[in-house]
């Protein structure tokens, strides 16, 4: 029998997400130096993301140029409204796109929209920035919001206390105009309409906790009250602003938005009144510094407590386009609720939305190529990114910190790695160990296959000849390994088209060697 008396185990769980602002000695073992297309999972660990498919295989009709991007993709009335080149079309998951309205002007920014129901019928109000706002009902009748000749071509819209608010007017960037209660084409004060001005250029509006938050370039305000007679504005902060309205979403009981110094939460900002508070994204500040405001868009995936913010460069390729994944979850190491991050690479989204179609949560994005795509798609078919020119495998990478196991001066001769994961199908990934910070002077062994043909048999879903009876849903893979170093990092690369794998934790078994 082999002598194992000298083997020391080092165990860590996968928790903490992508961290880019720590030195080697400050990392928690479960955090990640690279976390690409693995999302922090609210069930624990890091789970490979799902792919994309066409929402509808037909391209949204162009107006004047083939390079017109989709400037609005909105789920409404269980269909999708897609705007391209100053026109809006509607479609389901099959069939051709049907024109809803045209002549909205040449778009330079994304259209903004809000859904409302004042009289028992669902409606969607759309601010284009290049025309008067429009309202579309469930019969796809279109009406223009143009009650007075002074109404601006607004680019921002929100619905608050049964009033429709507009901002982002080309001639009055600091002004908010609102219609009277339950009105859809009347700004007159006699019927409850009016205007409010703030001392900053307005970037976005968002309803939250009974208030209307007004995001400016360098200030944030909130409006409270129920009507023209008691509407009042108070400052939340005069030192923090919002860079792009496309980043504003509600997640985990807070409003999340992109500020000049990172991703912030409005609740956190409000708690300190006019004093700056650290962002919730300091651990990925290096990534925040890469964000351009060519075209920021975002969505939330409610069942995952997840926020996705896309920031593609207009001239960039789809394969290189990036997004930030943020998840509100309890850290398994600290037991505290917080934000964990990952990189999403390979989706070039020009506009986003997520909502329920029937009882199914659905996330979509419009592309620079004129198509509308369905996200979170790929569990039963090949898990890939679908693109106009074909499909691309999802390159998913996890890399741990460089682990010294408590003593950077002792050489560790690695014996075995035990991987704990869950799988929803076949697994075909690569496991690597990288020694001494990927040093060129330290021998680096090749990859080890992390693979299984065993799918756990779950009662009612297991398939004869495909699933394995009595197979654990939390398998432990024991892999003998080679190599030694004073520090070691674990790396997993999965480019297969299999259903997602979720990494839960690792045990590293090593024999301590000589001291440097």
N, C-alpha and C positions, 0 to 999 in steps of 0.2 A: 504494500500500500504506500502511495506517495506521502511524503512528509509535508503536512500543511501547517505545521506549528509556527512557521515564520511568516505566514501570510497575514497581512493586515487588510481589513475591509474598510472602504470609505463609501458611505451611502448618502445620496442626496435625491430629493424630489425636484421635478421640473416646475418651478414657480418663480415669478418675478418679472418675466418677460424680457424684452430687449433692453439692454442697458449699455449706454455708450459713454458714460461720463465718470467711470470709476477706474482706479488703478487696480493692478492685479491683486493686491492684498485686501482691497475693500469689497470685492465681489462676494455676494452670497452664492454658494455653489449652484443653486437651481436657476440662477439668472442666465441670460444668454448674451454672448457677444455677437452672434449672428442668429436672427430668427426671421427667415424669409419664407413667406407663404406657409408658415406654421402660425396658427392663431392661439393666443392664450385661451384656454377652455374653461368655462365656468364650472365644469365638472372635474376640473383638475388637469394639470399637464398642458402640453402643447399639441394641438391637433392640426393636421394638414388641412388646408382650406379646400373647399369645393370649387369646381370650375365654373365655366360659363357656357351657355348655349344661346342660339338665336331665340329671342322672344318671338319674333316673326321672321321667317326666312327671306321675306321681301324687303328690299331697301326702302326707306322713307323717301318719297319722291323729291327730287331736287327742283329748285326753281331756276337758277341761272348758272350754277357752277357745280361741278362734280365734287369739289372739295368742301362743300357746305357741311358743317358739323350739325349734330342734333343739339339744339339749344334748349330744349325742354323735353323731358320724358316723364310723364305724370300718369299715375294709376288713377283712373276715374271711371266710375260706373262699370267696374270689372273689365274694362278695356284699358288700352294705353293711348294717351294723347301724345303725339310727337311733333315737335316744331322744328322746321328746317327751312332756312332761306326766306323767312317772312310768311310762311304758311304753316297751318296746323292740320294734321291728319289723325285719324283714329284707326285702330285695328285690334283684333284679338290675336290669338296665338297662331292663326292660320288665315289665309285669304289675303287679298290686296289691301293696301291702305286706302281709306276713304277720306276725301278732302272735307274739312270742317269749315275752315275760313282761310282767306288769302289776303295779300296786300297789307301786311303788318309792318312793312319796312325791312330794310336790311339789318339783321341783328349783329351786334358786336359783343354783347354779353348774354348770359343765359336769361331766359324768361323766368320770372318768379310767379308762383301760384299759391292759392290757398283754397281749400274746400270748405263749403259752408252750407247750412240748411236753415233758412229763415221761415219757410212756409210749408214744410213737409216734403219739399223736393230738393234733392241734392243739386248743388251748383259748384262750379269752379270759377274763380276770378283770376285773371292772368294779367300781369303787368309786363309789358314787353320792352319798355324803354324807348321804343321807336314809333309808338302809336298810342292812341287812347287805350286804356285798359278795356278788356272785354270780359263778358260773363257767358259761360256755356252751361246749359242745363242738360238733363239726362236724355232729352230728345235731340240734343246737339244743335239746338237753336242758339244763335250767337247774338248778343246785344252789346252795344258799345256804351261805355261809361263816359258820358260827355254832357253832363247836366248844364254846365256853364261854359262859356267861351274861354274862361281863364284856366280850365283844367289842364294840368301838365301831362306830358307823356311820361308817366311814372314808370320806375323800374323796380319798386319795392311795394309789397302789399302784405297786409295782415288783417285778420278778423278778430275783434276784441269787443266784448260786451255788446254783441249784436250790431256793431258798427264796422264798416269796412274802412281801413286806414291805408293811405298811400303815402309814399315818400320817394326820394330819388328823382324828383322832377328836374328836368334839364335846366330850367330857368330859376329854380329855387331849391338848391341842394340841402338847405338847412330846415326846410319846412315840411310838416306833416299835414295832410288834408284828410278829413274824414267825412263820411256821409252820416245822415241821421240814422237812428235805430231802425233796423230792418229795411233800410232804403238800399236800392241797387243802382240808382241814377239820380241822386239828389244831394248836393253839397250845401244847400241853402241853410242859413242859421235858423230860419223860421221852422224848419223841420228837423232841427237837431244837428245839422252839419256845422263844420267849422275848420279852423286851421290853427296849428301850434308851431312855434318856431323855437329852435335850440341853437346854441352857439357853437355848433360843429357841423361838419358835413355828415349827413346821415348815411350809414352803411347798411343797416339792416334793422328789422323789427321782429320781435318774438314775444308771444304771450307765455307767461310763466307765473304760476302761483297767484292768479288773480290780478296780475299787473301786466302792462305792456312795456317791455324793455326796449329802449331806443339805443341802438349801437351807433356811435359816431367814430370818426377816425381816431380821436384821442380822448373821448369821454363816453360815459354811459349814463343814461337817465332811465327812470321808470315813470310811467303814467298810471295813476290810480283813479278810481271813480267809475261811474256807470253811465254818465251822459254829459252833454255839453255843460250843464249847470254845475257839475262838481268834478269834472276832469282836472287833475292837478299833476304837475311834473316836479319830481325831486331828483337830485343827482345821486347816482350810485357811486361813481368815481369820476374825478376829473383828471386822472393821470393814466388811465388805461383805455385803449380803444380796440376796435376790431379791424382786421386787415381785409376781410372778404366776407360778404354775406353768405356765400356758398358754404362756409364752414359752420354756420350756426345750427345746432341741433339740440334737442333735449335728450339726455341720457342719464340714467341712474339717479333721477331726482334732481339733476342740475342742468343748467344750460351750458353746453360746451361750445367754445368758439376759438378761433385763431387770433391771438393778440400778437403785437410785434415781438414779444419775448417768449412766445410759445403758446401751447394750448392751455386755456384757462376755463374755469367754471364760474358762472355768474354768482352762484350762491357763495362760493369762497370769497369772491371779490366784495360782495355786499356785506359780509360779516365784518369786514375791516373798514367799512365806510370809505374814506378817502386815502387810506394807507395801502400801498402796494403789497400784494401777497405773492409769494413764489408760485410759479405755474405748476400744473400737475404733470408737466412733461419734461422736467429738467433731465431725467435720465436719458432722453433721446434728443437733447438740444442740438446735437450735431446733425440730426435728421431735420429738425425744424429749420435750421439755417439753410437747408437745401430747398425749402419750399418756395416756389415761385407763384406769383398770382396771375400767371397767364390765364388760368381758368381753374379755380378751386370749386369743387362740388363735394357733397357729402351725403351720407345716409346712415340710418341706424338699423340694425338687425335686432329686434326686440328680444327674441327668444335666446339670443346669445349675449345680451347686455353689451352689444358691440357697436362701435362708431367707426365708420370708414371715411377718411378724408382723402380725396384724390387731388393730385396736383400735377397733372401732366404738362410737359412743355409742348407748345403747339408744334414745334419743329421736331420733337422727339419721336422715336419709333414706339410702336406698341409694346415691343418686348422689353424696352428699357423704362417704360412709364411706371411711376411709383405711386403708392398710397400708404397712408398710415392707418394701421388697425389699432384701436384702443378698446380695451375691455375692462368693465368694472367687475372685479371679483375679489374674493377673499384670498389673500396670500397664505398658502398652506404652511409656510415657514414661520410667518409672524402672526397669523390669525387676524390680521387687520384688512379692512376693506380699502381698496385703492385701485389705481389705474395701471394696467399692464399693456405693453405695446409690442407691435411686430411690424415688419415691412410686408407690404403686398406689392409684388412686382409682376407686371405683365398685362395689366388692364389699363387702357387709355380711355378713360371715361370723360365725356364732355358734359353730361348732365345726369342726375340721379333721382330716384325716388324709391321709397319702400312703403308699402301699405298692405292691407288685406284684400285679396281677391276671394270673395266668399269667406271661408274660414282659414284660408291659407296665407301666411305671411309671404309676401313676394317682394323681391328686391330687383330693380332693373337699372340699367344705365344706357344712355345714348352714346354713340361713338362718333369719333371724328370721320369715320368712313360712311356715315349715313344710316347705319343699322341700329336697332335697339336690341340689347342683350339681356338675358336673364341670368342673374348671379345666383350663387348657392345651388348650382345644378351639376349633377355628375355622380350621384351615389349609385345609380343602377346602370349607367352607361359609362363609357370611357370618361375618366375625370381629367378633362383638358380645358384649356382656354380656346373657345371657338372664335375665329376671326374671319373676316371677309375672304382672305386668301387661303383659308384652310384652318387647321387646328395646330396648337402648340402644346407640348407637354408642360406641366407646371413644375418648375424647378423649386423644390422645397428644401431648405437648408436649416439645420439647427447646429449651433456650435456652443458648447459650454464655455465658461471662463477657463483660463489656464489654472488648473487646480494644483496646489502644492501640498494638500492634505495636512496642513498645519505646520509644515516644516520645509521651507524652500531650500534648505541646505542639505537635505537627504535625497540621494538618488533612489528612485522607485523603479524596481524591476517589475513590470506589469505581467500578471499571470492570466487574469480573466476579467471580462466585463459582463455583468448581468444586466440585461435591459428589461425594464418593465414597461409594457405598452398594452393598449387595447386596439383591436382591429375590427373592421366591418367587412372584411373580405381578404383576399390574398394580399400578402406583403412582399414587396420586392424593393428593398432599400439597401444602401451601403452604410456600413459603420466604419469609422476611421478613428485612430488615435493620433493626435499631433503633439509631439514632444518639444519641450523647451521653446515654446512660443513660435513653433514652426521654423526652428533654427535650421539653416542650411548645413550646419556642421554636425547636426544630430541625425542619425539614421531615422527616416520616417517610413514605417511599414505601409504596405498597400491596404486596400479596403477589405473588409470582411462582409460577406453577405448577411443581411438581416432579412431573412425570407421565411415564409411559411406558406404551405398550401392548405393549412387547417383553418376552417371557418367554424367558430363555435356554433353548435346546434342549439337554437333557442326554440322552445316549444311553440309550435304554430307557424314558425318561419323557416326552420331548418329544412334543407333539401337533401334527399337521399343521394348518396354518392358524391355530394359536394361538401356537406357539413360533417363535422366530427363529433360524435357523441362523447360526452364527458370532457370535452376540451374546455379549458378555463378561458373565460373572457378577459382575464388579466394575465396573459402568458409572461413567463420569465424565460428569456433567451440567454443561455449561458454560452459565451463565446470565448474560447481560448485566444489570447493575443500575444504579441511579441513587442519587444522594445523596452527602453528605459529612458528616464529623464528626471530632472529635478522638478519639472512641472508637466502636466499632461492635460490636454483638452479632448473632450469627446465631440465628434462631429457625425451627424446623420444627414445623408443626402438621399432624397426620394424624388425621382423623376418618372416614376411609373404612372400608368393610367388606372391604377387600382383605386378602390375606395379608400378614404382617408385612414391613416394610422394616427393614434394619439400617444405621444411619448409621456410616460408618467414619472419615470425616475431611473436611476442607474446605481449599480454597486460596482466599484472598482476594487479589485483584489490585487495586491502588490506585495512584494518582499522588500523591506527597507534595505538599502545598500550603504555604501560609504558616504561620508560627509564631504562636501566640497571644501 
